[in-house]
C-alpha cells in the first residue's frame, strides 16, 4: 500500500498523464498541428528532465 501511495505523488501523476497524452498524440498521428506537437514535445521533455534529473540536496555540501 505504501508503494501505491508513493506512486500517487504529484510528480508521478503529471509524468504519467503527460506520457499518456504523448502516446495518444504519437499513435493518433493524423491531423495534429505540427507547431502544437513541437510545443508539447518540448514541454514534455522539459518536465521529464526537471522531475527525474533533480539532484537531492545533501547536508554534507
N, C-alpha and C positions, 0 to 999 in steps of 0.2 A: 504493500500500500504506500509506503514511503517513496518508493521508486516512482510510482504513478504520480504522486503529488509533486515530485521533483520535476517530472516531465511537464507538468502544467504551469511552469513558471512563465511569466510574460515573454521572456526572450524566446523560449521554445515554441510557444503558441504562435508568435509572429513569424518565426522561422518556418514552422510547418505550414502556416497559411500562405506565406509567400511562395514556398516551394510548390504547393498545390496549384496556386494561380499560375506560376511559371510553367508547370507541367501542362495545364489546360491550354495555355497560350501556344505552347510548342506543339502539342498534339492536334489542336484545332487547325492551326496553320493557315486558315483561309480568312480573308477579309480582315486582317489585323493591320492597322495603320503602322507603317514602318517606324515613324517617329515615336509612336506610343510604345512599341516594343523596345526600341532603343532606350527610352527613358526608364521604362520598367526594368529592363535588364541592368542598366547602370545602378538603379536604386537597389535592386535585389543584390547585386554584387557588393555594393557598399554596406548594406545592412548585414549581410552574412559575414563579411570581413570584420566589421566592427564587433559583432556579437561573439564570434568564435576565435578571434585573434587577440582579444584584450588580455593583457598580462595582469596577473593578480599581484597586487602590491604586497611586498614583503616588509616586515618591520626591520629587517637586517640592513636595508639600504638607506 
